[in-house]
Amino acid sequence: MITGVKITLLIAVVTSILSLALGTLVAVMRNSRIRPLRIAGRVYVEIFRNIPGLFWLLFFYFVFPEILPSGLGDKLNAYIYYPIVASIIALTFDNTSYVSDILRSGLRGIPPGQREAAVSTGLSRVQQYQYVLLPQTFRKVLPPLGTRMIHNFKNTSLCMAITAPELMWATQQIESLTFRGLEATTIATVFYVGVALCLGAVIILLEKHYKIDISSITQMETE
């Protein structure tokens, strides 16, 4: 059970960090002036957002090694930790599509004057995003972004479908060996609820720290 908790947290943390980085990149691509980049970003989001996350878990675990060169595919199948690797890849790509949508809405909600001010100071396009646009975007979208990360944490339970030794898989193994499913399930439930509540509390504290107006977020999302 303890090992399952550690692996669950590992998958959740790594996928959250990777999806935040990739989601930022995709959001910038979708707001780019270069049409091929905009199209590539939109295609990525539409593909991964409209297909269930469970499908991507099964795809990267069962199908992905088969479409690689035989030697590499065989090495992946023989790698003892590949279920964990496949889980991280699948959940990262799935979560990235939602994160990019959240960040894109935040970028579109920034007043045009901020962009014009960044241009007038002589900042390059990259510097505009780095110093002006993205810092304001992350502040604006913190509430929905935090909610998405909590959802990503809960999605780690899907990894039991590919035998990744996370908490739900460990719970199932304990139940099958000891027939004490109620106790094991109760512990798992308490863990999920506890971590989700802690994450929610952190988000609320950050909202208060940055004095984020939730009504402005709602208005931005409806535009």
Protein Blocks (a to p, Z undefined) as FASTA:
>chain_A
ZZmmmmmmmmmmmmmmmmmmmmmmmmmmmmpcblklmmmmmmmmmmmmmpcfklmmmmmm
mmmmmmpcfklmmmmmmpmklmmmmmmmmmmmmmmmmmmmmmmmmmmmpcfklmmmmmmn
opafklmmmmmmmmmmmmmmmmmmmmmmmmmmmmmmmmmmnopacfklmmmmmmmmnopm
klmmmmmmmmmmmmmmmmmmmmmmmmmmnopafklmmmmmmZZ
